[in-house]
Amino acid sequence: MVAPGHDSYLLPQLEITEHSLNDDQKAKLIEVRRKKALVKRELNVLDQELARINQELSKFDSRPTAGSTNEKTLDDVHGRQKFNVDPKKGIESLVSSGILNDTPEDIANLLYKGEKLNKTKIGEYLGENREPNLTVLRRFVERFEFAKMDIVTALRAFLGKFRLPGEAQKIDRMMEEFAVVYCEANSTVYSKSDTCYVLAFSIIMLNTSLHNPSVKDKLTADQFVKMNNGINDGGDLPAQLLINAYHSIKSLPFEIPEEDTQDFTI
């Protein structure tokens, strides 16, 4: 017996070995070890990814000698590379180096051209619910010439400039801006921007229905027309307009835009 007042580390320790465990305890021990190894592997992967990102960002901070002939070119490349990691920091880098004017119009023009910019990151930036992103989104959509363009062709042009983000709220904001600008350019066909908004989403859903292998019951042209009845401020859109949209999507699905981020040349 340990005398009162002695430290607890002097207490006798029980030796536990796997041989002293029953089958249920052994199974639990094996499961704990498996989960521990899995967590350790995941932490190692995260550490490696963070180290890679920090290494990439540290490269961007190196600047050429002021006044050198390729200084602006390097600033442009570094800014675009930063954008492809963090859009906000990339824009700030291009602005601070004098490559880009800090105005919604110039930022929208940069994203519209999309040269060496990651399409997913463009969509991520345009979908943010804050300024200047919201104004940039409007200026971005206004760059398109939608007048007398059918809505499927307009959507192909619009969605070809970026990749839609995964968040529903971001997609909703982007499609709403598309609908406003497209409707203004085609006011003789559509009574309200809400009409274009609903139809645009219907067309995207149609694209999924017709071309996603997991969807077994494909929409027919008649079903597509019926599901869009009454969306034009209570009235119907011309049936031929909807049928043309249906066959356009059936013959050619929307394509995910290819990335243009490789082979930076200085």
SVG drawing of the C-alpha trace seen along z (x, -y; Angstrom):
<svg xmlns="http://www.w3.org/2000/svg" viewBox="-51 -52 68 66">
<polyline fill="none" stroke="black" stroke-width="0.4" points="0.0,0.0 1.2,-3.5 1.5,-5.8 -0.8,-8.8 0.6,-11.9 2.8,-9.9 2.5,-10.9 0.2,-8.8 3.0,-7.8 4.2,-5.5 1.1,-3.4 1.6,0.0 0.8,0.1 -1.3,3.0 0.4,4.4 -2.2,4.9 -1.2,7.0 -3.2,8.2 -3.1,11.6 -5.1,10.4 -7.9,9.1 -11.0,11.0 -12.0,11.2 -14.4,8.2 -11.7,6.0 -9.2,7.1 -11.6,6.2 -12.1,2.7 -8.4,2.3 -7.8,3.2 -10.5,0.7 -9.0,-2.1 -5.6,-1.4 -7.1,-1.4 -8.8,-4.8 -5.7,-6.2 -3.7,-5.3 -6.3,-6.7 -6.4,-10.0 -2.6,-10.1 -2.6,-9.6 -5.2,-12.3 -3.2,-14.7 -0.1,-14.0 -2.0,-14.7 -3.2,-18.0 0.3,-19.0 1.7,-18.2 -1.1,-20.2 -0.6,-23.2 3.2,-23.1 2.6,-23.0 0.3,-26.0 2.6,-28.0 5.5,-27.2 3.5,-28.4 2.5,-31.6 6.0,-32.3 7.2,-32.1 4.7,-34.8 6.2,-37.2 9.5,-37.3 9.7,-40.3 12.2,-41.3 14.3,-44.3 12.3,-47.5 12.5,-48.8 13.5,-45.5 12.0,-44.8 10.0,-41.9 8.7,-43.2 5.2,-43.9 5.0,-40.5 6.1,-38.8 3.6,-40.8 0.9,-39.7 1.8,-36.1 2.2,-36.1 -1.1,-37.8 -3.0,-35.3 -1.3,-32.4 -2.4,-33.9 -5.9,-34.2 -5.9,-30.5 -5.2,-29.8 -7.1,-32.7 -9.2,-34.9 -9.3,-37.9 -5.5,-37.9 -4.9,-37.5 -7.1,-40.6 -5.3,-42.5 -1.9,-41.5 -2.8,-42.6 -4.2,-45.9 -1.2,-46.7 1.3,-46.0 -0.6,-48.4 -1.6,-45.6 -5.3,-46.0 -7.4,-49.1 -9.4,-48.6 -12.8,-49.1 -15.7,-46.6 -15.5,-47.2 -11.8,-46.3 -12.1,-43.3 -15.1,-42.0 -13.2,-42.4 -10.3,-40.4 -12.7,-37.6 -14.5,-37.7 -11.3,-37.3 -10.3,-34.6 -6.7,-34.3 -4.8,-31.8 -7.4,-32.0 -9.0,-28.9 -12.6,-28.7 -13.7,-27.3 -12.0,-30.2 -13.8,-32.7 -17.1,-31.1 -16.1,-31.2 -15.3,-34.9 -18.5,-35.9 -20.7,-34.0 -19.6,-35.8 -22.4,-37.8 -20.3,-41.0 -18.9,-44.0 -17.2,-44.5 -18.1,-40.9 -21.8,-41.7 -21.1,-44.7 -18.4,-42.8 -20.9,-40.0 -23.3,-42.5 -20.6,-44.1 -19.4,-40.6 -22.9,-39.6 -23.2,-43.0 -20.2,-42.1 -22.3,-39.6 -24.2,-40.6 -27.5,-38.9 -29.7,-40.9 -31.6,-38.6 -29.8,-35.6 -31.9,-32.5 -31.7,-31.7 -29.9,-28.3 -27.1,-30.0 -26.9,-32.7 -26.6,-30.2 -23.9,-28.3 -21.9,-31.6 -22.5,-32.5 -21.7,-29.2 -18.7,-28.7 -16.8,-31.4 -16.6,-29.8 -17.7,-26.8 -20.8,-27.1 -20.0,-26.9 -21.4,-24.2 -23.4,-26.4 -27.1,-26.8 -27.2,-30.5 -24.2,-31.4 -25.8,-29.7 -29.1,-31.5 -27.4,-35.0 -25.5,-34.3 -28.5,-33.0 -30.6,-35.9 -28.1,-38.4 -28.0,-36.5 -31.8,-36.6 -32.0,-40.4 -29.5,-41.2 -30.8,-38.7 -34.4,-39.8 -33.4,-43.5 -31.8,-42.6 -34.8,-40.5 -37.8,-42.4 -40.0,-41.8 -40.0,-38.1 -39.9,-38.0 -42.2,-40.1 -40.1,-39.9 -36.7,-38.8 -38.4,-36.2 -39.5,-34.4 -35.9,-34.2 -34.8,-33.1 -37.3,-30.2 -36.7,-29.1 -32.9,-29.2 -33.2,-26.8 -35.6,-24.6 -33.1,-24.3 -30.3,-23.4 -32.6,-20.8 -33.4,-19.6 -29.7,-19.2 -29.3,-17.0 -32.4,-15.0 -31.3,-14.2 -27.6,-13.6 -27.1,-12.3 -26.9,-8.5 -28.4,-8.1 -31.7,-9.8 -33.8,-7.0 -37.0,-8.9 -36.0,-11.4 -38.1,-14.5 -39.9,-14.6 -40.4,-17.8 -44.1,-17.9 -43.3,-17.5 -40.8,-20.3 -43.3,-22.6 -46.0,-21.8 -43.7,-22.3 -43.0,-25.9 -46.6,-26.8 -47.6,-30.2 -44.1,-31.3 -44.3,-34.4 -46.0,-36.6 -49.0,-34.3 -48.9,-33.7 -47.2,-31.0 -44.1,-31.4 -44.2,-30.4 -44.3,-26.6 -41.8,-26.6 -39.3,-28.6 -39.4,-25.9 -39.3,-23.0 -36.3,-24.6 -34.6,-24.9 -35.4,-21.2 -33.9,-20.0 -30.8,-22.2 -30.0,-20.7 -30.9,-17.2 -28.5,-17.4 -25.7,-19.2 -25.4,-19.2 -23.8,-22.0 -20.0,-21.5 -17.9,-22.1 -15.4,-24.8 -11.8,-23.7 -9.2,-25.2 -6.7,-27.7 -4.1,-27.8 -1.1,-26.0 2.0,-27.0 2.5,-30.5 5.0,-32.2 7.2,-35.1"/>
</svg>
